[in-house]
Each structure stands twice: as C-alpha cells, then as structure tokens.
Amino acid sequence: MKAQSKAQQQAAGAALSAKRGETRVSELEGASREMYETMTEEELEEMASTDHDDLPDKAS
C-alpha cells in the first residue's frame, strides 16, 4: 500500500524505525504508534518508501 500523503509517509517511516529497533516505541505518537502496532515491517517499508514528490502534505 502506498502512502496517500507526506504526513502518512513520515509516520510510516517513524513506525518502521521503531519496528527495527532503531528508535524507542515510547517515542511514537498518534498515527505512527497505531501503524507500529497494526502493520508488518514489510507493509511499513512499502509505505515509507513511497516517492513523496507528488504527494500532498496531508490527505484530504
């Protein structure tokens, strides 16, 4: 699944970092915390790797 906005892509990147143990889970908030708890590492990687050049800042 591709990210729908830059904010979603960034949240997925933060969740992926925590999933890999690079950052603390306690530092996650909101959408990134929910993504961490509900998505697999592969799903997060796909969403975080979305090219963000043509994405809106926030989804409508």
C-alpha positions as CSV (number, residue, x, y, z in Angstrom):
1,M,0.0,0.0,0.0
2,K,1.4,3.4,-1.0
3,A,1.2,6.4,1.3
4,Q,-1.5,8.9,0.5
5,S,0.3,12.0,1.9
6,K,3.7,13.2,3.1
7,A,2.5,13.0,6.7
8,Q,1.4,9.4,6.3
9,Q,4.8,8.5,4.7
10,Q,6.7,10.1,7.5
11,A,4.6,8.4,10.2
12,A,5.3,5.0,8.4
13,G,9.0,5.8,8.5
14,A,8.9,6.5,12.2
15,A,7.0,3.3,12.9
16,L,9.4,1.3,10.7
17,S,12.3,2.7,12.6
18,A,10.8,1.6,15.9
19,K,9.8,-1.8,14.4
20,R,13.5,-2.3,13.5
21,G,14.7,-1.3,17.0
22,E,16.4,1.9,15.8
23,T,14.2,4.2,17.9
24,R,12.1,3.6,21.0
25,V,8.5,2.7,20.7
26,S,7.8,5.1,23.6
27,E,8.7,8.0,21.3
28,L,5.9,7.2,18.9
29,E,2.7,9.1,19.0
30,G,-0.6,9.1,17.1
31,A,-0.6,7.5,13.7
32,S,2.9,6.3,13.9
33,R,2.1,4.4,17.1
34,E,-1.0,2.9,15.6
35,M,0.9,1.9,12.4
36,Y,3.6,0.2,14.6
37,E,1.0,-1.8,16.4
38,T,-1.1,-2.9,13.4
39,M,1.3,-3.2,10.4
40,T,4.1,-5.6,9.5
41,E,7.6,-4.4,8.8
42,E,7.1,-5.2,5.1
43,E,3.9,-3.0,4.9
44,L,5.6,-0.2,6.7
45,E,8.6,-0.4,4.4
46,E,6.4,-0.2,1.3
47,M,4.5,2.8,2.7
48,A,7.6,4.6,3.9
49,S,9.4,4.1,0.5
50,T,6.6,5.9,-1.4
51,D,8.0,8.7,-3.6
52,H,6.7,11.9,-1.8
53,D,7.4,14.4,-4.6
54,D,3.8,14.3,-5.8
55,L,2.1,13.7,-2.5
56,P,0.0,16.4,-0.7
57,D,1.2,17.4,2.8
58,K,-1.9,15.9,4.3
59,A,-4.6,13.6,3.0
60,S,-8.0,15.2,2.4
